């Protein structure tokens, strides 16, 4: 038998010891054959062998893995848009640009209106309920009224190319002037109240994309039509203000959290009114209310913001004329509120377009514009970066016209 050299016999136990120790080293790789990166707790790897990034509850890889719940923003290659943690990437877009959220790229915004002319549309109507379902990327419309045929109870969806009648077997009864918003936290439409002929409703309905369900909360607002309702995405609450009640115009404020309505009773509050334009404006953290009308038909040109506790009157230097039944929606790609149309006190229908940038209003001029109208439906399509305007009514020389055209407002349409 050939003997082992003396020096090798001395080194061999040391080599074995080093190899055993390295089995437990954190070398950034998989040292135990379980398919994960062993021992890395810095939040960017799978330290527990379950195949995901530890602590990442939505699968996007941006939550740290040490269990402290901190979200790590990711703006790689992005100058705007969502940073993955509820914030926005810097530096953001300039005042004449809009953010393409998918790519985080800023592009120049050139305002334009386009008559979309879909092959199939809902019938002519005014005072319909409409909101955008961001989860399914469709604009949803319910109900409304034609002055000669009465109220509708149908449900439609618009995907940017065609309207489709998706009316389920059961749903809210036919009605008009019922505010509706999309509750993003719970992925469903919320509709409250409205009117059928002389009957005013106080019911709450939800649409999950397939089925309408009447909600039975422990408390709820008094019956009303022409209420002003918006979804506060920061606090995850539906906010309802005012409207036309059974005994007159209202000035109350209510919030709905998905299970019950609560009256918040802020003081001061805007004067009683119906048919003001309302939308949530995240840059200010406020539900914004503009205009509306009194019980005697006078129009407001005031502007209010509600932060969940207090109504505050806002006083921009420039603003649209006093009006009611105009349309308002928020464009998150530009941080702008967009207002269209309405009626003034003399029944004039201005047919104009205005934008609010957080401090002031500016009138927008475009080559093509929708015909003047009021009580139209308006929502922002976030998948296509454009507003959708549907229907409404117009009056010329006391002759009423009910509309069913679809217009879109965006950049270079």
C-alpha positions in Angstrom: 0.0 0.0 0.0 1.3 3.4 -1.0 1.5 5.7 2.1 0.0 9.2 2.1 2.5 12.1 2.2 2.8 13.5 5.7 2.0 17.1 4.8 -1.2 16.0 2.9 -2.4 14.0 5.8 -2.2 17.1 8.0 -4.0 19.4 5.5 -6.9 17.0 4.6 -8.8 17.5 7.9 -8.6 21.3 7.4 -9.9 21.0 3.9 -12.9 19.0 5.0 -13.7 21.4 7.8 -13.7 24.4 5.3 -16.0 22.5 3.0 -18.4 21.7 5.8 -18.5 25.4 6.9 -19.1 26.6 3.3 -22.3 24.6 3.1 -23.7 27.2 5.5 -22.2 30.2 3.7 -24.5 32.9 2.2 -22.8 33.1 -1.2 -26.0 34.5 -2.9 -26.7 31.1 -4.5 -28.5 27.9 -3.8 -26.2 26.0 -1.5 -28.6 23.4 -0.2 -30.4 22.3 -3.4 -33.8 23.6 -2.4 -34.1 26.0 -5.3 -33.9 29.3 -3.4 -31.1 31.6 -2.5 -30.1 30.6 1.0 -30.0 33.0 3.9 -30.6 36.2 2.0 -32.9 38.5 4.1 -32.3 41.8 2.3 -35.7 41.7 0.6 -34.7 40.9 -3.0 -34.6 37.1 -2.9 -36.6 34.1 -1.7 -35.2 33.3 1.7 -37.8 30.8 2.8 -37.8 28.5 -0.2 -41.4 29.2 -1.2 -40.5 30.4 -4.6 -41.5 34.1 -4.2 -39.9 37.3 -3.0 -40.5 37.2 0.7 -43.1 39.7 1.9 -44.2 40.5 -1.7 -48.0 40.2 -1.4 -48.8 41.2 -4.9 -46.1 39.4 -6.8 -44.3 42.4 -8.2 -41.1 41.9 -6.4 -40.9 45.3 -4.7 -41.6 44.4 -1.1 -38.7 43.6 1.2 -38.3 40.2 2.7 -37.2 41.0 6.2 -40.8 41.2 7.5 -40.9 44.9 8.3 -43.5 45.6 5.6 -41.5 48.3 3.8 -42.3 48.7 0.1 -39.3 49.4 -2.2 -40.3 51.8 -5.0 -39.2 50.9 -8.5 -38.9 53.7 -11.0 -36.2 52.0 -13.2 -36.5 53.6 -16.7 -39.6 55.6 -15.7 -40.0 59.4 -15.4 -43.7 59.3 -14.3 -46.4 57.0 -13.2 -46.8 54.5 -10.4 -43.7 53.5 -8.4 -45.2 50.3 -7.2 -45.7 51.5 -3.7 -48.6 54.0 -4.1 -46.3 56.9 -5.0 -45.3 58.4 -8.3 -42.0 58.3 -10.1 -40.0 61.6 -10.4 -39.6 64.0 -11.9 -43.0 63.5 -13.5 -44.4 65.2 -16.6 -44.4 68.8 -17.5 -47.6 71.0 -17.6 -48.2 70.3 -21.4 -47.5 66.5 -21.2 -49.3 63.4 -20.1 -47.9 60.2 -18.6 -48.2 56.9 -20.4 -48.4 54.7 -17.3 -47.4 51.4 -18.9 -44.0 52.8 -20.0 -43.5 55.6 -17.5 -43.0 57.9 -20.5 -44.1 61.6 -20.8 -45.7 62.6 -24.1 -46.9 66.0 -25.3 -50.7 66.5 -24.9 -52.6 68.1 -27.7 -56.2 68.5 -26.7 -58.8 67.1 -29.1 -62.4 65.8 -29.3 -63.3 62.9 -31.5 -66.8 61.6 -32.5 -66.3 57.9 -31.9 -69.3 56.8 -34.0 -69.6 53.2 -32.7 -71.8 50.9 -34.8 -74.0 50.0 -31.9 -75.0 52.5 -29.1 -77.5 52.7 -26.3 -80.7 54.6 -27.3 -81.0 58.3 -27.0 -81.1 59.4 -23.3 -80.3 62.0 -20.7 -79.3 61.7 -17.0 -77.8 58.2 -17.3 -75.4 56.8 -14.7 -71.8 56.1 -15.9 -68.4 55.2 -14.5 -65.3 53.4 -15.7 -64.4 49.9 -14.5 -60.6 49.9 -14.3 -60.4 46.2 -13.5 -62.2 45.2 -16.7 -61.2 48.2 -18.8 -64.8 49.1 -19.8 -67.0 52.1 -19.3 -70.3 51.1 -17.7 -73.6 52.9 -18.3 -76.9 52.4 -16.6 -80.4 53.8 -17.1 -81.3 57.3 -17.9 -84.4 58.8 -19.5 -85.9 59.9 -22.8 -88.5 62.6 -22.5 -91.0 60.8 -24.7 -90.4 57.1 -23.7 -89.5 57.4 -20.0 -86.8 55.9 -17.9 -84.5 53.0 -18.7 -83.2 50.2 -16.6 -80.6 48.7 -19.0 -76.9 48.2 -18.5 -74.3 48.8 -21.2 -70.5 48.5 -21.6 -68.1 50.4 -23.9 -64.7 49.0 -24.6 -63.5 51.8 -26.9 -64.8 50.4 -30.1 -68.4 49.2 -29.4 -71.2 49.4 -26.9 -72.7 46.1 -25.7 -76.0 45.6 -23.9 -75.0 43.5 -20.8 -78.2 43.9 -18.9 -78.5 41.0 -16.4 -81.8 39.4 -15.4 -82.1 41.5 -12.3 -81.0 44.9 -11.4 -82.1 48.4 -10.3 -85.5 49.4 -11.5 -85.6 51.9 -14.4 -84.5 55.4 -13.2 -82.6 58.5 -14.0 -80.4 61.0 -12.2 -78.8 58.2 -10.0 -75.1 58.9 -9.3 -72.8 55.9 -9.8 -69.1 55.5 -9.1 -66.5 52.6 -9.3 -65.3 51.5 -5.9 -61.7 50.4 -6.9 -60.9 48.8 -3.5 -63.8 46.4 -3.9 -63.9 46.2 -7.7 -67.6 47.1 -8.1 -69.9 49.9 -9.2 -71.9 51.6 -6.5 -75.2 53.3 -7.4 -77.5 55.3 -5.1 -81.0 56.6 -5.4 -82.4 58.2 -8.6 -85.9 58.9 -9.8 -88.6 57.2 -11.8 -91.4 59.6 -12.8 -92.4 61.1 -9.4 -90.8 58.3 -7.3 -87.5 59.1 -5.6 -85.3 56.2 -4.4 -83.1 55.6 -1.4 -81.7 52.2 -2.4 -78.0 51.2 -2.8 -77.0 48.8 -5.6 -73.6 47.3 -6.6 -72.5 45.8 -9.9 -69.5 43.3 -9.8 -69.2 43.2 -13.6 -71.8 40.4 -13.9 -74.5 40.8 -11.3 -76.4 43.7 -9.8 -77.0 43.3 -6.0 -79.1 45.5 -3.8 -77.1 46.3 -0.6 -79.0 46.5 2.7 -76.9 48.6 5.0 -77.9 49.3 8.6 -78.2 53.0 7.8 -78.5 55.0 4.6 -79.1 58.5 3.2 -82.6 59.9 2.6 -84.0 59.4 -0.9 -82.8 61.7 -3.6 -82.1 62.3 -7.3 -79.4 64.4 -8.8 -77.1 63.7 -5.9 -73.4 64.4 -6.3 -71.2 61.4 -5.7 -67.5 60.6 -6.0 -65.1 57.8 -4.9 -62.3 58.9 -2.6 -59.6 56.5 -3.6 -57.2 57.5 -0.8 -59.7 56.8 2.0 -61.6 54.1 0.0 -64.9 55.8 0.6 -67.9 56.7 -1.6 -68.8 60.3 -0.8 -72.4 61.6 -1.5 -73.5 65.2 -1.2 -76.9 66.9 -1.6 -79.4 66.4 -4.4 -83.2 66.7 -4.7 -84.9 65.0 -1.8 -88.6 64.4 -1.2 -88.9 67.7 0.8 -86.5 69.8 -1.2 -82.8 70.3 -2.0 -80.3 68.8 0.4 -77.0 69.8 1.9 -76.0 66.7 3.7 -72.8 64.7 3.3 -72.6 60.9 3.6 -69.9 58.2 3.2 -70.2 54.6 2.2 -67.5 52.1 3.1 -68.9 49.0 1.4 -71.1 48.0 4.4 -72.9 51.0 5.7 -73.6 54.7 5.1 -72.5 57.3 7.7 -73.5 60.9 7.8 -70.4 63.0 8.5 -72.1 66.4 9.1 -69.2 68.7 8.3 -69.7 72.4 9.2 -69.5 74.5 7.1 -70.9 72.8 4.0 -71.8 74.0 0.5 -75.3 75.5 0.2 -78.1 73.1 -0.7 -78.2 72.2 -4.5 -78.7 69.6 -7.1 -76.8 68.6 -10.2 -73.3 70.0 -9.4 -70.3 68.6 -11.1 -68.2 66.4 -8.8 -65.1 64.2 -8.9 -62.3 63.1 -6.7 -59.0 65.1 -7.1 -56.0 63.1 -5.6 -53.4 65.9 -5.9 -55.4 67.8 -3.3 -56.9 64.8 -1.5 -60.3 66.2 -2.0 -63.7 65.5 -3.5 -64.2 68.6 -5.8 -67.6 70.1 -6.3 -68.4 72.8 -8.9 -71.6 74.6 -9.6 -75.1 73.2 -9.5 -78.5 74.8 -9.1 -80.9 76.0 -6.4 -84.5 75.1 -5.9 -85.5 78.2 -7.8 -83.2 77.5 -10.7 -80.4 79.9 -9.9 -76.9 78.5 -10.9 -73.8 78.4 -8.7 -70.2 79.1 -9.9 -68.6 78.2 -6.5 -66.1 75.5 -6.0 -65.7 73.3 -2.9 -63.3 70.6 -1.7 -64.1 67.9 0.9 -61.1 66.1 2.5 -63.1 63.6 4.6 -63.6 66.0 7.5 -64.2 69.5 6.2 -65.7 71.2 3.2 -63.5 74.2 2.1 -64.6 76.7 -0.4 -61.9 77.1 -3.1 -61.4 80.4 -4.9 -59.5 80.1 -8.2 -59.1 83.3 -10.1 -60.6 81.9 -13.3 -63.5 79.5 -13.5 -66.3 78.4 -15.8 -69.5 80.4 -15.8 -72.3 79.5 -13.2 -74.0 76.3 -14.4 -75.5 73.0 -13.5 -75.8 69.5 -15.0 -72.3 69.7 -16.5 -70.0 66.7 -16.7 -66.7 66.4 -14.7 -64.0 63.7 -14.6 -60.4 63.3 -13.4 -57.5 62.6 -15.8 -54.7 61.0 -13.7 -52.2 61.0 -16.6 -52.1 64.8 -16.4 -53.5 65.5 -12.9 -56.4 67.5 -14.5 -60.1 67.8 -13.9 -62.0 68.1 -17.2 -65.4 69.8 -17.3 -67.8 69.8 -20.2 -71.1 71.6 -21.0 -74.1 72.2 -18.8 -76.7 74.9 -18.6 -76.6 78.4 -17.4 -79.4 80.3 -15.7 -80.9 81.5 -18.9 -81.0 78.0 -20.3 -78.0 78.8 -22.4 -75.9 75.7 -23.2 -72.2 76.8 -23.5 -70.9 73.5 -24.8 -67.4 74.5 -23.7 -64.5 72.5 -22.2 -62.5 73.5 -19.1 -59.6 72.0 -17.2 -58.6 72.5 -13.6 -54.8 72.0 -12.7 -55.1 72.2 -8.9 -55.0 76.0 -8.7 -56.9 77.5 -11.6 -59.3 76.7 -14.4 -58.5 77.2 -18.1 -60.9 77.0 -21.1 -59.7 74.6 -23.7 -60.1 75.2 -27.4 -60.2 72.3 -29.9 -60.9 72.0 -33.6 -63.9 69.7 -33.2 -66.2 69.8 -30.2 -69.3 67.9 -29.2 -72.6 69.8 -29.8 -73.7 71.7 -26.8 -75.5 69.6 -24.2 -76.3 69.0 -20.6 -77.0 65.9 -18.3 -74.5 63.9 -20.3 -72.5 61.0 -18.9 -68.7 61.4 -18.5 -65.9 59.1 -17.4 -62.1 58.6 -17.8 -60.9 55.5 -19.6 -57.5 54.9 -18.0 -56.5 52.1 -20.4 -56.8 54.4 -23.4 -55.9 57.8 -21.8 -59.1 59.5 -22.8 -62.4 60.8 -21.5 -65.7 59.2 -22.8 -68.8 61.4 -23.1 -72.1 59.9 -23.9 -75.6 61.3 -24.7 -77.4 64.0 -22.8 -79.9 66.5 -24.0 -80.0 69.9 -25.7 -82.7 72.5 -26.2 -83.1 74.9 -29.2 -86.1 77.3 -29.4 -87.9 75.2 -26.7 -87.4 72.0 -28.8 -85.8 69.2 -26.9 -83.4 66.7 -28.4 -82.1 63.6 -26.7 -78.7 62.3 -27.7 -76.9 59.0 -28.0 -73.6 60.0 -29.6 -70.2 59.0 -28.1 -67.3 61.5 -28.0 -63.8 61.0 -26.7 -61.4 63.6 -25.3 -57.7 63.1 -25.3 -54.4 63.8 -27.2 -54.3 64.0 -31.0 -57.5 62.0 -31.5 
